């Protein structure tokens, strides 16, 4: 399950830079209430940061000030 989620995050970030908010709907296909969304954002950030710290993703800040992650050297 964990490896499959990481693969989905990698693939999404290979297509286009992704913020944690953009990753949440990919990871969680059902509607989330505010409480669940808080935990989902944490989960998305954890996956993105794990891949970033492993050197697979790089962080880029958009002109909108939002940090997004993309595949390293993409």
N, CA, C and O atoms as a Tripos MOL2 file, in Angstrom:
@<TRIPOS>MOLECULE
protein
  296   295    74     0     0
PROTEIN
NO_CHARGES

@<TRIPOS>ATOM
      1 N           0.8320   -1.1960    0.0000 N.3       1 UNK1
      2 CA          0.0000    0.0000    0.0000 C.3       1 UNK1
      3 C           0.8760    1.2590    0.0000 C.2       1 UNK1
      4 O           0.6570    2.1740   -0.7950 O.2       1 UNK1
      5 N           1.8550    1.2980    0.8860 N.am      2 UNK2
      6 CA          2.7250    2.4750    0.9880 C.3       2 UNK2
      7 C           3.5340    2.6690   -0.2980 C.2       2 UNK2
      8 O           3.6390    3.7890   -0.7990 O.2       2 UNK2
      9 N           4.0950    1.6030   -0.8250 N.am      3 UNK3
     10 CA          4.8840    1.7010   -2.0580 C.3       3 UNK3
     11 C           4.0200    2.1410   -3.2350 C.2       3 UNK3
     12 O           4.4660    2.9120   -4.0850 O.2       3 UNK3
     13 N           2.7850    1.6510   -3.2820 N.am      4 UNK4
     14 CA          1.8730    2.0340   -4.3630 C.3       4 UNK4
     15 C           1.5440    3.5250   -4.2770 C.2       4 UNK4
     16 O           1.4860    4.2100   -5.2980 O.2       4 UNK4
     17 N           1.3300    4.0220   -3.0680 N.am      5 UNK5
     18 CA          1.0490    5.4530   -2.8860 C.3       5 UNK5
     19 C           2.2530    6.3000   -3.3050 C.2       5 UNK5
     20 O           2.0930    7.3250   -3.9670 O.2       5 UNK5
     21 N           3.4420    5.8740   -2.9230 N.am      6 UNK6
     22 CA          4.6430    6.6160   -3.3150 C.3       6 UNK6
     23 C           4.7980    6.6320   -4.8300 C.2       6 UNK6
     24 O           5.1930    7.6460   -5.4060 O.2       6 UNK6
     25 N           4.4900    5.5190   -5.4700 N.am      7 UNK7
     26 CA          4.5710    5.4500   -6.9350 C.3       7 UNK7
     27 C           3.5720    6.4160   -7.5740 C.2       7 UNK7
     28 O           3.8900    7.0700   -8.5680 O.2       7 UNK7
     29 N           2.3620    6.5080   -7.0070 N.am      8 UNK8
     30 CA          1.3570    7.4460   -7.5300 C.3       8 UNK8
     31 C           1.8370    8.8910   -7.3840 C.2       8 UNK8
     32 O           1.6560    9.7050   -8.2890 O.2       8 UNK8
     33 N           2.4400    9.1980   -6.2590 N.am      9 UNK9
     34 CA          2.9440   10.5550   -6.0250 C.3       9 UNK9
     35 C           4.0720   10.8600   -7.0060 C.2       9 UNK9
     36 O           4.1090   11.9460   -7.5860 O.2       9 UNK9
     37 N           4.9920    9.9150   -7.1980 N.am     10 UNK10
     38 CA          6.0900   10.0890   -8.1710 C.3      10 UNK10
     39 C           5.5400   10.3790   -9.5600 C.2      10 UNK10
     40 O           5.9790   11.3120  -10.2330 O.2      10 UNK10
     41 N           4.5640    9.5580   -9.9850 N.am     11 UNK11
     42 CA          3.9860    9.7160  -11.3250 C.3      11 UNK11
     43 C           3.3180   11.0720  -11.4880 C.2      11 UNK11
     44 O           3.4720   11.7220  -12.5210 O.2      11 UNK11
     45 N           2.5830   11.4980  -10.4820 N.am     12 UNK12
     46 CA          1.9210   12.8030  -10.5470 C.3      12 UNK12
     47 C           2.9480   13.9260  -10.6620 C.2      12 UNK12
     48 O           2.7690   14.8580  -11.4450 O.2      12 UNK12
     49 N           4.0100   13.8370   -9.8900 N.am     13 UNK13
     50 CA          5.0480   14.8670   -9.9030 C.3      13 UNK13
     51 C           5.8850   14.8270  -11.1740 C.2      13 UNK13
     52 O           6.5180   15.8220  -11.5260 O.2      13 UNK13
     53 N           5.8980   13.7040  -11.8600 N.am     14 UNK14
     54 CA          6.5860   13.6010  -13.1520 C.3      14 UNK14
     55 C           5.7750   14.3080  -14.2400 C.2      14 UNK14
     56 O           6.3390   14.8610  -15.1840 O.2      14 UNK14
     57 N           4.4470   14.2850  -14.0990 N.am     15 UNK15
     58 CA          3.5760   14.9330  -15.0920 C.3      15 UNK15
     59 C           3.6270   16.4530  -14.9810 C.2      15 UNK15
     60 O           3.6870   17.1640  -15.9840 O.2      15 UNK15
     61 N           3.6020   16.9400  -13.7260 N.am     16 UNK16
     62 CA          3.6100   18.3810  -13.4640 C.3      16 UNK16
     63 C           3.9180   18.5960  -11.9920 C.2      16 UNK16
     64 O           3.6140   17.7320  -11.1690 O.2      16 UNK16
     65 N           4.5160   19.7320  -11.6410 N.am     17 UNK17
     66 CA          4.7530   20.0060  -10.2210 C.3      17 UNK17
     67 C           3.4400   19.9530   -9.4440 C.2      17 UNK17
     68 O           2.4080   20.4350   -9.9120 O.2      17 UNK17
     69 N           3.4930   19.3550   -8.2380 N.am     18 UNK18
     70 CA          2.2920   19.1310   -7.4310 C.3      18 UNK18
     71 C           2.4770   19.6850   -6.0220 C.2      18 UNK18
     72 O           3.5260   19.5040   -5.4030 O.2      18 UNK18
     73 N           1.4510   20.3590   -5.5280 N.am     19 UNK19
     74 CA          1.4270   20.7740   -4.1240 C.3      19 UNK19
     75 C           0.7760   19.6540   -3.3220 C.2      19 UNK19
     76 O           0.1810   18.7390   -3.8900 O.2      19 UNK19
     77 N           0.8910   19.7310   -2.0180 N.am     20 UNK20
     78 CA          0.2250   18.7430   -1.1660 C.3      20 UNK20
     79 C          -1.2820   18.7740   -1.4030 C.2      20 UNK20
     80 O          -1.9220   17.7240   -1.4550 O.2      20 UNK20
     81 N          -1.8490   19.9640   -1.5470 N.am     21 UNK21
     82 CA         -3.2940   20.0810   -1.7910 C.3      21 UNK21
     83 C          -3.6970   19.4130   -3.1010 C.2      21 UNK21
     84 O          -4.8030   18.8840   -3.2110 O.2      21 UNK21
     85 N          -2.8180   19.4310   -4.0850 N.am     22 UNK22
     86 CA         -3.1170   18.7880   -5.3760 C.3      22 UNK22
     87 C          -2.9550   17.2760   -5.2970 C.2      22 UNK22
     88 O          -3.5600   16.5480   -6.0840 O.2      22 UNK22
     89 N          -2.1530   16.7990   -4.3670 N.am     23 UNK23
     90 CA         -1.9320   15.3610   -4.1920 C.3      23 UNK23
     91 C          -3.0750   14.6990   -3.4170 C.2      23 UNK23
     92 O          -3.4010   13.5370   -3.6580 O.2      23 UNK23
     93 N          -3.6850   15.4450   -2.4830 N.am     24 UNK24
     94 CA         -4.7320   14.8560   -1.6290 C.3      24 UNK24
     95 C          -5.8210   14.1410   -2.4180 C.2      24 UNK24
     96 O          -6.1140   12.9860   -2.1070 O.2      24 UNK24
     97 N          -6.4440   14.7680   -3.4330 N.am     25 UNK25
     98 CA         -7.5170   14.0600   -4.1490 C.3      25 UNK25
     99 C          -7.0470   12.8040   -4.8900 C.2      25 UNK25
    100 O          -7.8290   11.8820   -5.1200 O.2      25 UNK25
    101 N          -5.7740   12.7800   -5.2570 N.am     26 UNK26
    102 CA         -5.2250   11.5970   -5.9140 C.3      26 UNK26
    103 C          -5.0960   10.4560   -4.9050 C.2      26 UNK26
    104 O          -5.3520    9.2980   -5.2340 O.2      26 UNK26
    105 N          -4.7010   10.7880   -3.6840 N.am     27 UNK27
    106 CA         -4.4970    9.7690   -2.6610 C.3      27 UNK27
    107 C          -5.8010    9.3160   -2.0080 C.2      27 UNK27
    108 O          -5.9380    8.1590   -1.6110 O.2      27 UNK27
    109 N          -6.7530   10.2360   -1.9020 N.am     28 UNK28
    110 CA         -8.0260    9.9570   -1.2200 C.3      28 UNK28
    111 C          -9.1670   10.2240   -2.1880 C.2      28 UNK28
    112 O          -9.5060   11.3770   -2.4510 O.2      28 UNK28
    113 N          -9.7530    9.1690   -2.7150 N.am     29 UNK29
    114 CA        -10.7540    9.2760   -3.7850 C.3      29 UNK29
    115 C         -12.1380    9.6850   -3.2830 C.2      29 UNK29
    116 O         -12.9930   10.0690   -4.0810 O.2      29 UNK29
    117 N         -12.3680    9.6070   -1.9760 N.am     30 UNK30
    118 CA        -13.6990    9.9140   -1.4370 C.3      30 UNK30
    119 C         -13.7250   11.3340   -0.8860 C.2      30 UNK30
    120 O         -12.6840   11.9590   -0.6840 O.2      30 UNK30
    121 N         -14.9320   11.8250   -0.6500 N.am     31 UNK31
    122 CA        -15.0800   13.1470   -0.0430 C.3      31 UNK31
    123 C         -14.5730   13.0980    1.3960 C.2      31 UNK31
    124 O         -14.7970   12.1220    2.1120 O.2      31 UNK31
    125 N         -13.8910   14.1570    1.8060 N.am     32 UNK32
    126 CA        -13.3270   14.2290    3.1520 C.3      32 UNK32
    127 C         -13.9440   15.4070    3.9000 C.2      32 UNK32
    128 O         -14.1440   16.4800    3.3300 O.2      32 UNK32
    129 N         -14.2450   15.1950    5.1830 N.am     33 UNK33
    130 CA        -14.6900   16.3300    5.9860 C.3      33 UNK33
    131 C         -13.4470   17.1090    6.4280 C.2      33 UNK33
    132 O         -12.3230   16.6930    6.1470 O.2      33 UNK33
    133 N         -13.6430   18.2200    7.1080 N.am     34 UNK34
    134 CA        -12.5240   19.0900    7.4780 C.3      34 UNK34
    135 C         -11.5180   18.3470    8.3540 C.2      34 UNK34
    136 O         -10.3090   18.4960    8.1730 O.2      34 UNK34
    137 N         -12.0020   17.5570    9.2900 N.am     35 UNK35
    138 CA        -11.1170   16.7980   10.1780 C.3      35 UNK35
    139 C         -10.2660   15.8070    9.3720 C.2      35 UNK35
    140 O          -9.0540   15.7230    9.5670 O.2      35 UNK35
    141 N         -10.9050   15.0660    8.4740 N.am     36 UNK36
    142 CA        -10.1890   14.0930    7.6500 C.3      36 UNK36
    143 C          -9.2110   14.7840    6.7020 C.2      36 UNK36
    144 O          -8.1200   14.2760    6.4440 O.2      36 UNK36
    145 N          -9.6140   15.9520    6.1840 N.am     37 UNK37
    146 CA         -8.7460   16.6910    5.2630 C.3      37 UNK37
    147 C          -7.4460   17.1100    5.9450 C.2      37 UNK37
    148 O          -6.3890   17.1220    5.3150 O.2      37 UNK37
    149 N          -7.5240   17.4490    7.2180 N.am     38 UNK38
    150 CA         -6.3200   17.8080    7.9630 C.3      38 UNK38
    151 C          -5.3280   16.6530    7.9890 C.2      38 UNK38
    152 O          -4.1390   16.8430    7.7370 O.2      38 UNK38
    153 N          -5.8180   15.4590    8.2940 N.am     39 UNK39
    154 CA         -4.9450   14.2850    8.3070 C.3      39 UNK39
    155 C          -4.4690   13.9270    6.9010 C.2      39 UNK39
    156 O          -3.3280   13.4980    6.7250 O.2      39 UNK39
    157 N          -5.3270   14.0990    5.9070 N.am     40 UNK40
    158 CA         -4.9530   13.8000    4.5230 C.3      40 UNK40
    159 C          -3.8290   14.7230    4.0480 C.2      40 UNK40
    160 O          -2.9160   14.2800    3.3510 O.2      40 UNK40
    161 N          -3.8930   16.0020    4.4220 N.am     41 UNK41
    162 CA         -2.8220   16.9360    4.0600 C.3      41 UNK41
    163 C          -1.5040   16.5090    4.6950 C.2      41 UNK41
    164 O          -0.4520   16.5710    4.0590 O.2      41 UNK41
    165 N          -1.5650   16.0770    5.9460 N.am     42 UNK42
    166 CA         -0.3620   15.5860    6.6150 C.3      42 UNK42
    167 C           0.2150   14.3800    5.9140 C.2      42 UNK42
    168 O           1.4300   14.2660    5.7550 O.2      42 UNK42
    169 N          -0.6550   13.4790    5.4940 N.am     43 UNK43
    170 CA         -0.2240   12.2730    4.7770 C.3      43 UNK43
    171 C           0.4180   12.6420    3.4350 C.2      43 UNK43
    172 O           1.4550   12.0930    3.0650 O.2      43 UNK43
    173 N          -0.2060   13.5730    2.7140 N.am     44 UNK44
    174 CA          0.3480   14.0050    1.4270 C.3      44 UNK44
    175 C           1.7160   14.6640    1.6190 C.2      44 UNK44
    176 O           2.6570   14.3830    0.8770 O.2      44 UNK44
    177 N           1.8160   15.5350    2.6130 N.am     45 UNK45
    178 CA          3.1040   16.1840    2.8930 C.3      45 UNK45
    179 C           4.1670   15.1650    3.2800 C.2      45 UNK45
    180 O           5.3240   15.2890    2.8780 O.2      45 UNK45
    181 N           3.7840   14.1630    4.0540 N.am     46 UNK46
    182 CA          4.7480   13.1300    4.4610 C.3      46 UNK46
    183 C           5.2910   12.3880    3.2440 C.2      46 UNK46
    184 O           6.4950   12.1450    3.1500 O.2      46 UNK46
    185 N           4.4160   12.0300    2.3160 N.am     47 UNK47
    186 CA          4.8610   11.3140    1.1130 C.3      47 UNK47
    187 C           5.7590   12.2100    0.2540 C.2      47 UNK47
    188 O           6.8070   11.7720   -0.2200 O.2      47 UNK47
    189 N           5.3480   13.4550    0.0590 N.am     48 UNK48
    190 CA          6.1500   14.3740   -0.7450 C.3      48 UNK48
    191 C           7.5140   14.6210   -0.1050 C.2      48 UNK48
    192 O           8.5360   14.6030   -0.7910 O.2      48 UNK48
    193 N           7.5320   14.8500    1.1950 N.am     49 UNK49
    194 CA          8.8000   15.1030    1.8760 C.3      49 UNK49
    195 C           9.6980   13.8790    1.9100 C.2      49 UNK49
    196 O          10.9170   14.0120    1.8110 O.2      49 UNK49
    197 N           9.1290   12.7010    2.0460 N.am     50 UNK50
    198 CA          9.9380   11.4770    2.0180 C.3      50 UNK50
    199 C          10.6670   11.3720    0.6780 C.2      50 UNK50
    200 O          11.8660   11.0940    0.6370 O.2      50 UNK50
    201 N           9.9360   11.5950   -0.4140 N.am     51 UNK51
    202 CA         10.5440   11.5090   -1.7420 C.3      51 UNK51
    203 C          11.5330   12.6550   -1.9780 C.2      51 UNK51
    204 O          12.5400   12.4710   -2.6620 O.2      51 UNK51
    205 N          11.2540   13.8300   -1.4200 N.am     52 UNK52
    206 CA         12.1730   14.9610   -1.5350 C.3      52 UNK52
    207 C          13.4670   14.6670   -0.7790 C.2      52 UNK52
    208 O          14.5570   14.8720   -1.3140 O.2      52 UNK52
    209 N          13.3550   14.1890    0.4560 N.am     53 UNK53
    210 CA         14.5450   13.8870    1.2490 C.3      53 UNK53
    211 C          15.3520   12.7220    0.6640 C.2      53 UNK53
    212 O          16.5620   12.6360    0.8720 O.2      53 UNK53
    213 N          14.6800   11.8320   -0.0650 N.am     54 UNK54
    214 CA         15.3640   10.7220   -0.7340 C.3      54 UNK54
    215 C          16.0440   11.1770   -2.0280 C.2      54 UNK54
    216 O          16.7480   10.3970   -2.6690 O.2      54 UNK54
    217 N          15.8330   12.4340   -2.4090 N.am     55 UNK55
    218 CA         16.4580   12.9610   -3.6220 C.3      55 UNK55
    219 C          15.7010   12.6570   -4.8940 C.2      55 UNK55
    220 O          16.2190   12.8860   -5.9870 O.2      55 UNK55
    221 N          14.4850   12.1450   -4.7810 N.am     56 UNK56
    222 CA         13.7010   11.8170   -5.9760 C.3      56 UNK56
    223 C          12.9000   13.0030   -6.4970 C.2      56 UNK56
    224 O          12.6330   13.1010   -7.6940 O.2      56 UNK56
    225 N          12.5190   13.9010   -5.5930 N.am     57 UNK57
    226 CA         11.7560   15.0910   -5.9690 C.3      57 UNK57
    227 C          12.5500   16.3300   -5.6020 C.2      57 UNK57
    228 O          13.4210   16.2950   -4.7330 O.2      57 UNK57
    229 N          12.2350   17.4170   -6.2730 N.am     58 UNK58
    230 CA         12.7730   18.7030   -5.8780 C.3      58 UNK58
    231 C          11.6080   19.6500   -5.5960 C.2      58 UNK58
    232 O          10.5200   19.5140   -6.1560 O.2      58 UNK58
    233 N          11.8670   20.6000   -4.7210 N.am     59 UNK59
    234 CA         10.8500   21.5800   -4.3450 C.3      59 UNK59
    235 C          11.0400   22.8310   -5.1880 C.2      59 UNK59
    236 O          12.1600   23.3030   -5.3780 O.2      59 UNK59
    237 N           9.9280   23.3620   -5.6920 N.am     60 UNK60
    238 CA          9.9560   24.6040   -6.4610 C.3      60 UNK60
    239 C           8.8370   25.5040   -5.9400 C.2      60 UNK60
    240 O           7.7200   25.0520   -5.6920 O.2      60 UNK60
    241 N           9.1570   26.7690   -5.7830 N.am     61 UNK61
    242 CA          8.1370   27.7190   -5.3450 C.3      61 UNK61
    243 C           7.6010   28.4510   -6.5530 C.2      61 UNK61
    244 O           8.3580   29.0390   -7.3250 O.2      61 UNK61
    245 N           6.2880   28.4110   -6.7140 N.am     62 UNK62
    246 CA          5.6520   29.0820   -7.8410 C.3      62 UNK62
    247 C           5.5400   30.5780   -7.6080 C.2      62 UNK62
    248 O           5.7840   31.0620   -6.5030 O.2      62 UNK62
    249 N           5.1750   31.3000   -8.6400 N.am     63 UNK63
    250 CA          4.9750   32.7400   -8.5140 C.3      63 UNK63
    251 C           3.8240   33.0620   -7.5630 C.2      63 UNK63
    252 O           3.7020   34.1880   -7.0800 O.2      63 UNK63
    253 N           2.9830   32.0600   -7.3000 N.am     64 UNK64
    254 CA          1.8690   32.2220   -6.3570 C.3      64 UNK64
    255 C           2.3000   31.9720   -4.9120 C.2      64 UNK64
    256 O           1.4860   32.0750   -3.9940 O.2      64 UNK64
    257 N           3.5840   31.6440   -4.7070 N.am     65 UNK65
    258 CA          4.1080   31.3950   -3.3760 C.3      65 UNK65
    259 C           3.8850   29.9850   -2.8590 C.2      65 UNK65
    260 O           4.2890   29.6670   -1.7410 O.2      65 UNK65
    261 N           3.2460   29.1310   -3.6600 N.am     66 UNK66
    262 CA          2.9690   27.7540   -3.2590 C.3      66 UNK66
    263 C           4.1660   26.8690   -3.6000 C.2      66 UNK66
    264 O           4.6900   26.9180   -4.7130 O.2      66 UNK66
    265 N           4.5910   26.0600   -2.6290 N.am     67 UNK67
    266 CA          5.6710   25.1000   -2.8680 C.3      67 UNK67
    267 C           5.0740   23.8650   -3.5160 C.2      67 UNK67
    268 O           4.1190   23.2770   -3.0080 O.2      67 UNK67
    269 N           5.6520   23.4810   -4.6460 N.am     68 UNK68
    270 CA          5.2420   22.2720   -5.3540 C.3      68 UNK68
    271 C           6.4640   21.3670   -5.5120 C.2      68 UNK68
    272 O           7.6070   21.8130   -5.4080 O.2      68 UNK68
    273 N           6.2010   20.1330   -5.7570 N.am     69 UNK69
    274 CA          7.2650   19.1360   -5.9060 C.3      69 UNK69
    275 C           7.2140   18.5910   -7.3190 C.2      69 UNK69
    276 O           6.1400   18.3450   -7.8680 O.2      69 UNK69
    277 N           8.3860   18.4080   -7.8990 N.am     70 UNK70
    278 CA          8.4650   17.7950   -9.2370 C.3      70 UNK70
    279 C           9.5780   16.7740   -9.2210 C.2      70 UNK70
    280 O          10.4390   16.7710   -8.3410 O.2      70 UNK70
    281 N           9.5390   15.9070  -10.2150 N.am     71 UNK71
    282 CA         10.5640   14.8780  -10.3350 C.3      71 UNK71
    283 C          11.9130   15.5610  -10.4760 C.2      71 UNK71
    284 O          12.0500   16.5240  -11.2300 O.2      71 UNK71
    285 N          12.8970   15.0710   -9.7610 N.am     72 UNK72
    286 CA         14.2500   15.6350   -9.7960 C.3      72 UNK72
    287 C          14.7580   15.6820  -11.2230 C.2      72 UNK72
    288 O          14.6660   14.6980  -11.9570 O.2      72 UNK72
    289 N          15.3010   16.8430  -11.6200 N.am     73 UNK73
    290 CA         15.8750   17.0490  -12.9610 C.3      73 UNK73
    291 C          14.8580   16.8870  -14.0770 C.2      73 UNK73
    292 O          15.2080   16.4980  -15.1920 O.2      73 UNK73
    293 N          13.5980   17.1850  -13.7780 N.am     74 UNK74
    294 CA         12.5560   17.0730  -14.8200 C.3      74 UNK74
    295 C          12.4850   18.3480  -15.6360 C.2      74 UNK74
    296 O          11.6730   18.4480  -16.5560 O.2      74 UNK74
@<TRIPOS>BOND
     1     1     2 1
     2     2     3 1
     3     3     4 2
     4     3     5 am
     5     5     6 1
     6     6     7 1
     7     7     8 2
     8     7     9 am
     9     9    10 1
    10    10    11 1
    11    11    12 2
    12    11    13 am
    13    13    14 1
    14    14    15 1
    15    15    16 2
    16    15    17 am
    17    17    18 1
    18    18    19 1
    19    19    20 2
    20    19    21 am
    21    21    22 1
    22    22    23 1
    23    23    24 2
    24    23    25 am
    25    25    26 1
    26    26    27 1
    27    27    28 2
    28    27    29 am
    29    29    30 1
    30    30    31 1
    31    31    32 2
    32    31    33 am
    33    33    34 1
    34    34    35 1
    35    35    36 2
    36    35    37 am
    37    37    38 1
    38    38    39 1
    39    39    40 2
    40    39    41 am
    41    41    42 1
    42    42    43 1
    43    43    44 2
    44    43    45 am
    45    45    46 1
    46    46    47 1
    47    47    48 2
    48    47    49 am
    49    49    50 1
    50    50    51 1
    51    51    52 2
    52    51    53 am
    53    53    54 1
    54    54    55 1
    55    55    56 2
    56    55    57 am
    57    57    58 1
    58    58    59 1
    59    59    60 2
    60    59    61 am
    61    61    62 1
    62    62    63 1
    63    63    64 2
    64    63    65 am
    65    65    66 1
    66    66    67 1
    67    67    68 2
    68    67    69 am
    69    69    70 1
    70    70    71 1
    71    71    72 2
    72    71    73 am
    73    73    74 1
    74    74    75 1
    75    75    76 2
    76    75    77 am
    77    77    78 1
    78    78    79 1
    79    79    80 2
    80    79    81 am
    81    81    82 1
    82    82    83 1
    83    83    84 2
    84    83    85 am
    85    85    86 1
    86    86    87 1
    87    87    88 2
    88    87    89 am
    89    89    90 1
    90    90    91 1
    91    91    92 2
    92    91    93 am
    93    93    94 1
    94    94    95 1
    95    95    96 2
    96    95    97 am
    97    97    98 1
    98    98    99 1
    99    99   100 2
   100    99   101 am
   101   101   102 1
   102   102   103 1
   103   103   104 2
   104   103   105 am
   105   105   106 1
   106   106   107 1
   107   107   108 2
   108   107   109 am
   109   109   110 1
   110   110   111 1
   111   111   112 2
   112   111   113 am
   113   113   114 1
   114   114   115 1
   115   115   116 2
   116   115   117 am
   117   117   118 1
   118   118   119 1
   119   119   120 2
   120   119   121 am
   121   121   122 1
   122   122   123 1
   123   123   124 2
   124   123   125 am
   125   125   126 1
   126   126   127 1
   127   127   128 2
   128   127   129 am
   129   129   130 1
   130   130   131 1
   131   131   132 2
   132   131   133 am
   133   133   134 1
   134   134   135 1
   135   135   136 2
   136   135   137 am
   137   137   138 1
   138   138   139 1
   139   139   140 2
   140   139   141 am
   141   141   142 1
   142   142   143 1
   143   143   144 2
   144   143   145 am
   145   145   146 1
   146   146   147 1
   147   147   148 2
   148   147   149 am
   149   149   150 1
   150   150   151 1
   151   151   152 2
   152   151   153 am
   153   153   154 1
   154   154   155 1
   155   155   156 2
   156   155   157 am
   157   157   158 1
   158   158   159 1
   159   159   160 2
   160   159   161 am
   161   161   162 1
   162   162   163 1
   163   163   164 2
   164   163   165 am
   165   165   166 1
   166   166   167 1
   167   167   168 2
   168   167   169 am
   169   169   170 1
   170   170   171 1
   171   171   172 2
   172   171   173 am
   173   173   174 1
   174   174   175 1
   175   175   176 2
   176   175   177 am
   177   177   178 1
   178   178   179 1
   179   179   180 2
   180   179   181 am
   181   181   182 1
   182   182   183 1
   183   183   184 2
   184   183   185 am
   185   185   186 1
   186   186   187 1
   187   187   188 2
   188   187   189 am
   189   189   190 1
   190   190   191 1
   191   191   192 2
   192   191   193 am
   193   193   194 1
   194   194   195 1
   195   195   196 2
   196   195   197 am
   197   197   198 1
   198   198   199 1
   199   199   200 2
   200   199   201 am
   201   201   202 1
   202   202   203 1
   203   203   204 2
   204   203   205 am
   205   205   206 1
   206   206   207 1
   207   207   208 2
   208   207   209 am
   209   209   210 1
   210   210   211 1
   211   211   212 2
   212   211   213 am
   213   213   214 1
   214   214   215 1
   215   215   216 2
   216   215   217 am
   217   217   218 1
   218   218   219 1
   219   219   220 2
   220   219   221 am
   221   221   222 1
   222   222   223 1
   223   223   224 2
   224   223   225 am
   225   225   226 1
   226   226   227 1
   227   227   228 2
   228   227   229 am
   229   229   230 1
   230   230   231 1
   231   231   232 2
   232   231   233 am
   233   233   234 1
   234   234   235 1
   235   235   236 2
   236   235   237 am
   237   237   238 1
   238   238   239 1
   239   239   240 2
   240   239   241 am
   241   241   242 1
   242   242   243 1
   243   243   244 2
   244   243   245 am
   245   245   246 1
   246   246   247 1
   247   247   248 2
   248   247   249 am
   249   249   250 1
   250   250   251 1
   251   251   252 2
   252   251   253 am
   253   253   254 1
   254   254   255 1
   255   255   256 2
   256   255   257 am
   257   257   258 1
   258   258   259 1
   259   259   260 2
   260   259   261 am
   261   261   262 1
   262   262   263 1
   263   263   264 2
   264   263   265 am
   265   265   266 1
   266   266   267 1
   267   267   268 2
   268   267   269 am
   269   269   270 1
   270   270   271 1
   271   271   272 2
   272   271   273 am
   273   273   274 1
   274   274   275 1
   275   275   276 2
   276   275   277 am
   277   277   278 1
   278   278   279 1
   279   279   280 2
   280   279   281 am
   281   281   282 1
   282   282   283 1
   283   283   284 2
   284   283   285 am
   285   285   286 1
   286   286   287 1
   287   287   288 2
   288   287   289 am
   289   289   290 1
   290   290   291 1
   291   291   292 2
   292   291   293 am
   293   293   294 1
   294   294   295 1
   295   295   296 2
@<TRIPOS>SUBSTRUCTURE
     1 UNK1         2 RESIDUE 1 A UNK
     2 UNK2         6 RESIDUE 1 A UNK
     3 UNK3        10 RESIDUE 1 A UNK
     4 UNK4        14 RESIDUE 1 A UNK
     5 UNK5        18 RESIDUE 1 A UNK
     6 UNK6        22 RESIDUE 1 A UNK
     7 UNK7        26 RESIDUE 1 A UNK
     8 UNK8        30 RESIDUE 1 A UNK
     9 UNK9        34 RESIDUE 1 A UNK
    10 UNK10       38 RESIDUE 1 A UNK
    11 UNK11       42 RESIDUE 1 A UNK
    12 UNK12       46 RESIDUE 1 A UNK
    13 UNK13       50 RESIDUE 1 A UNK
    14 UNK14       54 RESIDUE 1 A UNK
    15 UNK15       58 RESIDUE 1 A UNK
    16 UNK16       62 RESIDUE 1 A UNK
    17 UNK17       66 RESIDUE 1 A UNK
    18 UNK18       70 RESIDUE 1 A UNK
    19 UNK19       74 RESIDUE 1 A UNK
    20 UNK20       78 RESIDUE 1 A UNK
    21 UNK21       82 RESIDUE 1 A UNK
    22 UNK22       86 RESIDUE 1 A UNK
    23 UNK23       90 RESIDUE 1 A UNK
    24 UNK24       94 RESIDUE 1 A UNK
    25 UNK25       98 RESIDUE 1 A UNK
    26 UNK26      102 RESIDUE 1 A UNK
    27 UNK27      106 RESIDUE 1 A UNK
    28 UNK28      110 RESIDUE 1 A UNK
    29 UNK29      114 RESIDUE 1 A UNK
    30 UNK30      118 RESIDUE 1 A UNK
    31 UNK31      122 RESIDUE 1 A UNK
    32 UNK32      126 RESIDUE 1 A UNK
    33 UNK33      130 RESIDUE 1 A UNK
    34 UNK34      134 RESIDUE 1 A UNK
    35 UNK35      138 RESIDUE 1 A UNK
    36 UNK36      142 RESIDUE 1 A UNK
    37 UNK37      146 RESIDUE 1 A UNK
    38 UNK38      150 RESIDUE 1 A UNK
    39 UNK39      154 RESIDUE 1 A UNK
    40 UNK40      158 RESIDUE 1 A UNK
    41 UNK41      162 RESIDUE 1 A UNK
    42 UNK42      166 RESIDUE 1 A UNK
    43 UNK43      170 RESIDUE 1 A UNK
    44 UNK44      174 RESIDUE 1 A UNK
    45 UNK45      178 RESIDUE 1 A UNK
    46 UNK46      182 RESIDUE 1 A UNK
    47 UNK47      186 RESIDUE 1 A UNK
    48 UNK48      190 RESIDUE 1 A UNK
    49 UNK49      194 RESIDUE 1 A UNK
    50 UNK50      198 RESIDUE 1 A UNK
    51 UNK51      202 RESIDUE 1 A UNK
    52 UNK52      206 RESIDUE 1 A UNK
    53 UNK53      210 RESIDUE 1 A UNK
    54 UNK54      214 RESIDUE 1 A UNK
    55 UNK55      218 RESIDUE 1 A UNK
    56 UNK56      222 RESIDUE 1 A UNK
    57 UNK57      226 RESIDUE 1 A UNK
    58 UNK58      230 RESIDUE 1 A UNK
    59 UNK59      234 RESIDUE 1 A UNK
    60 UNK60      238 RESIDUE 1 A UNK
    61 UNK61      242 RESIDUE 1 A UNK
    62 UNK62      246 RESIDUE 1 A UNK
    63 UNK63      250 RESIDUE 1 A UNK
    64 UNK64      254 RESIDUE 1 A UNK
    65 UNK65      258 RESIDUE 1 A UNK
    66 UNK66      262 RESIDUE 1 A UNK
    67 UNK67      266 RESIDUE 1 A UNK
    68 UNK68      270 RESIDUE 1 A UNK
    69 UNK69      274 RESIDUE 1 A UNK
    70 UNK70      278 RESIDUE 1 A UNK
    71 UNK71      282 RESIDUE 1 A UNK
    72 UNK72      286 RESIDUE 1 A UNK
    73 UNK73      290 RESIDUE 1 A UNK
    74 UNK74      294 RESIDUE 1 A UNK
